C-alpha cells in the first residue's frame, strides 16, 4: 500500500525529527541524572544512579523501536491484505 505524499516543508520535517531525537535523548539521560541526585541526597553509593541509567536505557530503546514501527492502522491493513491473499 502506498503512503500519501508528505507535503510539509523540509523545515517542518526537520523540526519533527529534531523533536523526536531530543525526546529520546532526554528520556535516556534524565533518569540517570535524577538517580545521581537522589544518591547525593540520600548519601547512597550509585544505587539510584545505576537504576536510573538502566531505566533510561530501556525506556529510550523501547521508544526508538516503537518509532521505527509503522502506525497501528498500517499494520492492521497489512494483516488484512495478507489474510485475503491466503484465501483460496
C-alpha positions in Angstrom: 0.0 0.0 0.0 1.4 3.4 -0.9 1.7 6.1 1.7 0.2 9.5 0.8 2.9 12.1 -0.1 4.0 14.3 2.8 3.6 17.8 1.6 5.1 19.5 4.6 8.0 21.8 4.2 11.5 20.5 4.8 11.8 22.7 7.8 8.7 21.2 9.3 10.0 17.7 8.8 13.4 18.6 10.3 11.6 20.1 13.3 9.6 16.9 13.8 12.7 14.7 13.7 14.6 17.1 16.0 11.8 16.9 18.5 11.9 13.1 18.3 15.6 12.8 18.8 15.6 15.4 21.7 12.8 13.5 23.4 14.5 10.1 23.2 17.8 11.7 24.3 16.3 13.3 27.4 14.4 10.0 28.1 17.7 8.2 28.2 19.7 10.8 30.2 17.3 12.4 32.8 16.6 9.2 34.8 20.4 8.8 35.4 20.8 12.4 36.4 17.8 12.1 38.7 19.3 8.9 40.2 22.6 10.7 40.8 20.8 13.5 42.6 18.9 11.0 44.8 22.1 9.2 45.6 23.7 12.5 46.7 20.6 13.5 48.7 20.4 10.1 50.5 24.1 9.5 50.7 23.9 6.2 48.9 26.6 4.8 46.6 25.4 4.8 43.0 22.3 2.7 43.7 19.8 5.1 42.2 22.3 6.2 39.5 22.5 2.6 38.2 18.8 2.1 38.4 18.2 5.4 36.6 20.7 4.6 33.8 19.2 1.2 33.3 15.7 2.5 33.3 16.6 5.4 30.9 18.4 3.0 28.5 15.4 0.5 28.5 12.8 3.2 28.0 14.8 5.0 25.4 15.4 1.8 23.4 11.7 0.9 23.7 10.8 4.3 22.4 13.2 4.0 19.4 11.8 0.6 18.5 8.3 2.0 18.7 9.3 5.0 16.5 10.6 2.7 13.7 7.5 0.6 13.5 4.6 1.6 11.2 1.5 3.0 12.7 -1.1 0.6 14.0 -3.5 1.3 11.1 -0.9 0.3 8.6 -0.2 -2.9 10.5 -3.9 -3.8 10.5 -4.3 -3.1 6.8 -1.2 -5.2 6.0 -2.6 -8.1 8.1 -6.0 -7.9 6.4 -4.4 -7.9 3.0 -2.2 -10.9 3.9 -5.2 -12.8 5.2 -7.1 -12.0 1.9 -4.1 -13.3 -0.1 -4.2 -16.6 1.8 -7.8 -17.3 1.0 -8.4 -19.7 -1.9 
